[in-house]
Amino acid sequence: MNLLEKIARVLVGGLFVVSGLIKANDPLGFSYKLGEYFAEDVLNWNVFEPYTLQLAIFICVIEIVLGFATIFGAKSRLVSWSLLGMIVFFTFLTFYSAYYDKVTDCGCFGDALKLTPWESFYKDVVLLVLVLIIFIRQAKIKMQGLTQDFILGGLGLGFVVWFSLSMIHWTFPIWFYMISFLVLVGLKLILQNPSSKEWLMGLAAFVISLVFTLYCFWHLPIKDFRPYAIGKSIPEGMTLPEGAKEDVFETIMRYKNLKSGEIKEFTMQNYPWQDTLNWKFHDRTTELIEEGDHPPIHDFNLFMEDGSEITEDVLAEPYMLLVINYDIEKASKTNTSSLVALVNAFFNKGYYAYGLTASNREKIETYKHELQLPIDYLTADETVLKTIVRSNPGIVILKEGTVIQKWHINDIPSDLSKLDQIL
């Protein structure tokens, strides 16, 4: 049982650290996912919807802290109860999502690793078993010696290395884990008071995780896993590669039996061709029976005020600057003078700039007037705009449809000579 406990601690600790870190890399995106769960047509937990961002940041940070605490064996009673509570809650969410087909991606690993609802549920069931082992053994788990720290910590690092390189292809979690682990070991050696040592180590892990999470919120994710990342071509992302599977549909025809009045469903394969006189056509439906492949970008559509679509024209421009406000009423008012200066500098170079929003025309005009922003706005799907850039407003520069630069509103350069280095 002791060996099982250590294996469980390594796997749970390593997975919680890397899972929390992936979500912390994109806390705004994780808050959008929580909003999907809280929505009226899913769990109908409307009371939590105004606090999705705060909850997202808290969950990211707590996951990382619990991961390291599990590796070190710190505060085993509190940690084991917290792990159990979190995994039971997430197992419920993923089962609900899978069974009722409500949220098609749980967001467990952000955009880095997509799991189907049932895959997410099975993953949580395995984690639940591992957490139960830790929970049962909580009384036996204590803060261990330095040798055990490095053995379990090293095995945890091995898991993080495997997951980072083979599953998400991102090395940052490896460095984050190593540096954080060494900081916590250093604190353990320095601190002498046994009663406060575990709390102070937990506080250090909390601060490290919170600083990283807030940095990614105040700027942009340090790793962009979405199809609109710098270097990605939007036109290429809108097309399927050769040989991709298409959706398979089946036509269901309903016929009424003229003798019995029974209405029965038929396909072309089982239609009673030998008894056509007794059946009269009633109606038909087309059903998806096998989902095919879909391009990474399938809903990037831009419309002018009169309803005409100009997506292809925008993507064909040599250079195009896009100011993205998914919701103008929620747009940040900071650094807007730099935004206006950037747009004007872009126009002065002879290139086009547009705003993209899902808001109505009245809100657009009010916003433009307040900022003195000299651009026309196109309308697009709100979810698409949230996906393109994690900032409201956010700035994207395209070169013939390829993303060559993205800025958070906080990061727009005041030195506009940097624009010459980009174009």
C-alpha positions in Angstrom: 0.0 0.0 0.0 2.9 2.3 0.7 4.2 1.9 -2.8 0.7 2.5 -4.3 0.4 5.7 -2.2 3.7 7.0 -3.5 2.8 6.2 -7.1 -0.5 7.9 -6.6 1.2 11.0 -5.2 3.6 11.2 -8.0 0.9 10.9 -10.7 -1.7 13.1 -9.0 0.9 15.7 -8.0 2.5 15.9 -11.4 -0.8 16.0 -13.2 -2.3 18.7 -11.0 0.8 20.9 -11.5 0.9 20.6 -15.3 -2.9 20.8 -15.6 -3.1 23.9 -13.4 -0.2 25.5 -15.2 -1.8 24.9 -18.7 -5.0 26.7 -17.4 -3.0 29.4 -15.7 -1.3 30.1 -19.0 -4.8 31.2 -20.3 -7.0 32.1 -17.3 -9.3 34.2 -19.4 -10.0 31.2 -21.7 -10.6 29.0 -18.7 -13.1 31.5 -17.4 -15.0 31.3 -20.7 -15.2 27.5 -20.3 -16.5 27.9 -16.7 -19.1 30.3 -18.1 -20.3 27.5 -20.5 -20.9 25.2 -17.5 -22.7 27.8 -15.5 -24.9 28.9 -18.4 -28.7 28.5 -18.1 -28.9 25.7 -20.7 -26.3 23.6 -18.9 -26.1 23.7 -15.1 -28.0 26.9 -14.7 -25.7 28.2 -11.9 -26.3 31.8 -12.8 -25.1 33.0 -9.4 -21.5 32.1 -10.3 -21.4 33.7 -13.8 -20.2 37.1 -12.6 -17.3 35.5 -10.9 -16.0 33.1 -13.6 -12.7 34.9 -13.9 -12.0 35.0 -10.2 -12.9 31.3 -9.9 -10.7 30.4 -12.9 -7.7 32.1 -11.4 -8.4 30.5 -8.0 -8.7 27.0 -9.5 -5.5 27.4 -11.6 -3.5 28.4 -8.6 -5.0 25.9 -6.1 -4.4 23.0 -8.6 -0.7 23.9 -8.8 -0.4 24.3 -5.0 -2.1 21.0 -4.3 0.1 19.3 -6.8 3.3 20.4 -5.1 1.8 19.7 -1.6 1.0 16.2 -2.7 4.6 15.6 -3.8 6.0 17.0 -0.6 3.5 15.3 1.7 2.5 18.6 3.3 -0.7 19.1 5.3 -1.9 15.7 4.2 -5.3 15.9 5.8 -6.2 19.3 4.3 -4.6 18.4 0.9 -6.3 15.0 0.7 -9.8 16.4 1.4 -9.2 19.3 -1.1 -8.0 16.8 -3.8 -11.1 14.6 -3.2 -13.5 17.6 -3.3 -12.0 18.9 -6.5 -11.9 15.6 -8.3 -15.4 14.6 -7.3 -16.7 17.9 -8.5 -14.8 17.7 -11.8 -15.9 14.1 -12.3 -19.5 15.2 -11.9 -19.0 18.0 -14.4 -17.4 15.8 -17.0 -20.0 13.1 -16.6 -22.8 15.7 -16.9 -21.1 17.1 -20.0 -20.7 13.7 -21.6 -24.1 12.2 -20.7 -26.1 15.2 -21.7 -23.7 16.3 -24.5 -23.7 19.9 -23.2 -20.1 21.1 -23.2 -18.1 19.3 -25.9 -14.6 20.1 -24.4 -14.1 20.1 -20.6 -11.2 22.6 -20.8 -9.1 20.4 -18.4 -6.0 21.2 -20.4 -7.1 24.4 -22.0 -6.5 24.5 -25.7 -3.3 22.5 -25.4 -5.0 19.0 -25.3 -8.5 18.4 -26.6 -10.4 15.6 -25.0 -13.9 14.3 -25.8 -16.4 14.5 -23.0 -16.2 10.8 -22.3 -12.4 10.8 -22.5 -12.5 13.6 -19.9 -14.8 11.6 -17.7 -12.7 8.4 -17.9 -9.6 10.5 -17.1 -11.3 11.9 -14.0 -12.4 8.4 -12.9 -8.8 7.2 -13.0 -7.7 10.3 -11.1 -10.5 9.7 -8.5 -9.1 6.2 -7.8 -5.6 7.6 -7.3 -6.9 10.4 -5.1 -8.9 7.9 -3.0 -5.6 6.0 -2.4 -4.1 9.2 -1.1 -7.2 10.0 0.9 -7.2 6.6 2.6 -3.5 6.9 3.4 -3.7 10.5 4.7 -2.8 9.7 8.3 0.4 8.0 7.1 1.5 10.8 4.8 3.9 13.3 6.5 6.5 15.8 5.5 9.4 13.6 4.4 13.1 13.9 4.4 15.2 15.5 1.7 16.1 12.2 0.0 12.4 11.3 -0.3 11.7 14.8 -1.6 14.1 14.4 -4.4 13.0 10.8 -5.2 9.3 11.7 -5.4 10.0 15.2 -6.9 12.3 13.6 -9.5 9.6 11.1 -10.5 7.1 13.9 -10.6 9.4 15.8 -12.9 9.7 12.7 -15.1 5.9 12.6 -15.5 5.8 16.4 -16.3 8.6 15.9 -18.9 6.7 13.1 -20.5 3.4 14.9 -20.5 5.0 18.2 -21.7 7.0 16.7 -24.6 4.7 14.0 -25.8 1.2 15.4 -25.1 1.3 19.2 -25.4 4.7 19.9 -27.0 5.6 22.7 -24.6 8.7 22.8 -22.4 7.8 25.6 -20.1 6.0 23.3 -17.5 9.3 21.4 -17.1 11.2 24.6 -16.2 8.4 25.9 -14.0 8.2 22.6 -12.1 12.0 22.4 -11.6 12.4 26.0 -10.4 9.4 25.9 -8.2 10.4 22.6 -6.7 13.9 23.9 -5.9 12.5 27.1 -4.4 10.3 25.0 -2.1 13.1 22.6 -1.1 15.3 25.7 -0.3 12.5 27.1 1.9 12.2 23.8 3.6 15.9 23.8 4.5 15.9 27.4 5.7 12.7 27.4 7.8 13.2 25.9 11.2 9.8 26.1 12.8 8.0 22.8 11.9 4.5 24.2 12.6 4.9 27.1 10.1 7.2 25.4 7.6 4.3 23.7 5.6 2.2 26.8 5.6 5.0 29.0 4.4 5.9 26.5 1.6 2.3 26.5 0.6 2.2 30.3 0.6 5.3 30.4 -1.6 3.8 28.0 -4.1 0.6 30.1 -4.1 2.5 33.3 -4.8 4.6 31.8 -7.6 1.5 30.3 -9.2 -0.6 33.5 -8.7 2.1 35.8 -10.2 2.3 33.6 -13.3 -1.5 33.4 -13.7 -1.9 37.2 -13.3 0.9 37.9 -15.8 -0.9 35.7 -18.4 -4.1 37.6 -17.7 -2.6 41.1 -17.8 -0.8 40.2 -21.0 -1.3 37.3 -23.4 -0.7 33.6 -22.8 3.0 32.9 -23.1 2.1 29.9 -25.3 -0.8 30.3 -27.7 -2.3 26.9 -28.6 -5.2 28.3 -30.7 -5.4 28.3 -34.5 -4.9 32.1 -34.5 -1.4 32.0 -32.9 1.4 34.1 -34.4 2.7 32.3 -37.6 -0.7 30.6 -38.3 -2.4 31.2 -41.6 -6.1 31.7 -41.2 -7.0 30.7 -44.8 -5.0 27.5 -44.3 -6.8 26.9 -41.0 -10.1 27.2 -42.8 -9.4 24.3 -45.2 -9.3 20.6 -44.6 -6.2 18.6 -45.8 -6.6 16.2 -48.7 -8.1 12.9 -47.6 -10.0 14.3 -44.6 -13.2 12.5 -43.7 -16.5 14.2 -44.4 -19.6 14.1 -42.2 -21.8 11.1 -43.0 -25.5 11.8 -43.0 -28.5 9.4 -43.4 -31.9 10.3 -44.6 -34.7 8.9 -42.4 -38.1 8.6 -44.2 -41.3 8.2 -42.3 -44.2 6.4 -43.9 -47.8 5.9 -42.7 -49.3 2.4 -43.0 -52.7 2.9 -44.8 -54.3 0.0 -43.0 -53.1 0.3 -39.4 -52.3 4.1 -39.3 -48.8 3.2 -37.9 -46.0 5.7 -38.7 -42.7 3.9 -39.2 -39.2 5.0 -40.0 -37.3 3.6 -43.0 -34.0 4.1 -44.7 -33.2 3.3 -48.3 -31.9 -0.1 -47.0 -35.0 -1.3 -45.2 -37.8 0.4 -47.1 -40.6 -2.2 -47.9 -40.2 -2.1 -51.6 -42.5 -5.2 -52.0 -45.3 -3.5 -50.1 -45.4 0.0 -51.5 -49.3 0.1 -51.9 -49.8 -0.1 -48.1 -47.4 2.8 -47.2 -47.8 6.5 -47.8 -45.0 9.1 -47.4 -45.3 11.1 -44.2 -42.1 13.2 -43.8 -38.3 12.9 -43.8 -35.3 14.1 -41.7 -31.5 14.0 -42.3 -29.4 12.8 -39.4 -25.7 12.9 -38.8 -24.5 9.4 -38.2 -20.8 9.8 -38.3 -19.0 13.0 -37.7 -16.1 13.7 -40.0 -13.0 16.0 -39.7 -13.4 19.7 -39.3 -10.9 22.5 -40.1 -9.4 24.2 -37.0 -11.1 27.5 -38.2 -14.6 27.0 -39.4 -16.5 30.1 -38.3 -14.3 33.1 -39.2 -16.8 35.2 -41.1 -16.7 39.0 -41.3 -19.7 41.2 -42.2 -20.1 44.8 -43.1 -22.9 47.0 -41.7 -25.1 46.2 -44.8 -24.7 42.4 -44.2 -22.2 41.8 -47.0 -19.4 39.4 -46.2 -15.8 40.6 -46.9 -13.8 37.8 -45.2 -11.8 36.9 -48.3 -11.0 40.6 -49.0 -9.7 41.1 -45.4 -7.5 38.0 -45.6 -6.1 38.9 -49.0 -4.8 42.3 -47.9 -0.9 42.6 -47.9 -1.2 43.9 -44.3 -4.3 44.3 -42.1 -4.7 45.6 -38.6 -7.6 44.3 -36.6 -8.9 45.9 -33.4 -10.9 43.1 -31.7 -13.6 44.0 -29.2 -15.8 40.9 -28.6 -18.0 43.0 -26.4 -17.6 46.8 -26.6 -19.4 47.4 -23.3 -16.7 45.3 -21.5 -13.8 46.8 -23.3 -10.8 48.0 -21.3 -10.3 51.8 -21.2 -6.6 51.6 -20.4 -3.9 52.5 -22.9 -6.5 53.6 -25.5 -4.3 56.5 -26.6 -1.6 54.1 -27.7 -4.3 52.1 -29.6 -5.5 55.2 -31.5 -1.9 56.2 -32.3 -1.1 52.7 -33.6 -4.2 52.7 -35.9 -3.3 56.1 -37.2 0.3 55.0 -37.9 -0.9 52.0 -39.7 -3.2 54.1 -41.9 -0.3 56.5 -42.6 1.7 53.5 -44.1 -1.1 53.0 -46.6 -2.7 49.9 -45.1 -6.2 49.1 -44.0 -7.5 48.6 -40.4 -10.8 47.3 -39.2 -12.5 46.7 -35.9 -14.2 43.4 -35.2 -17.0 43.0 -32.7 -20.2 41.2 -31.9 -21.8 44.4 -30.4 -24.6 46.4 -32.1 -24.1 49.5 -34.2 -25.1 51.9 -31.6 -22.5 50.7 -29.1 -19.9 50.7 -31.9 -20.5 54.4 -32.7 -20.4 55.4 -29.1 -17.1 53.6 -28.5 -15.5 55.1 -31.6 -16.6 58.6 -30.6 -15.3 58.2 -27.1 -11.9 57.0 -28.3 -11.8 59.0 -31.5 -11.0 55.7 -33.2 -10.9 56.2 -37.0 -11.9 52.8 -38.2 -14.9 51.0 -39.5 -16.2 47.9 -37.5 -17.1 44.6 -39.0 -19.3 42.1 -37.1 -18.3 38.6 -36.3 -19.2 35.7 -33.9 -18.4 36.5 -30.3 -16.9 33.2 -29.5 -14.5 33.5 -32.5 -13.4 36.9 -31.3 -12.7 35.6 -27.8 -10.7 32.8 -29.4 -8.5 35.0 -31.6 -7.0 37.2 -28.9 -7.4 37.1 -25.1 -7.8 40.8 -24.7 -10.7 43.3 -25.1 -9.6 45.2 -27.1 -6.8 43.1 -28.6 -4.8 43.9 -31.7 -3.9 41.5 -34.4 -1.8 42.2 -37.5 -2.2 40.0 -40.6 0.0 39.6 -43.6 -2.1 38.1 -46.4 -4.2 36.2 -43.8 -1.3 35.0 -41.7 -1.0 36.3 -38.1 2.3 38.1 -37.7 1.7 40.1 -34.5 -0.7 40.1 -31.5 -0.9 42.6 -28.6 -2.9 42.8 -25.4 -4.2 46.3 -24.8 -1.6 46.6 -22.0 1.2 45.8 -24.4 0.7 48.1 -27.4 4.1 49.7 -28.0 4.4 53.4 -27.4 7.4 53.5 -29.7 5.7 53.2 -33.1 9.0 52.7 -34.9 8.5 49.0 -33.9 5.8 48.9 -36.5 8.5 49.3 -39.2 10.2 46.1 -37.8 6.9 44.1 -38.2 5.7 45.3 -41.6 
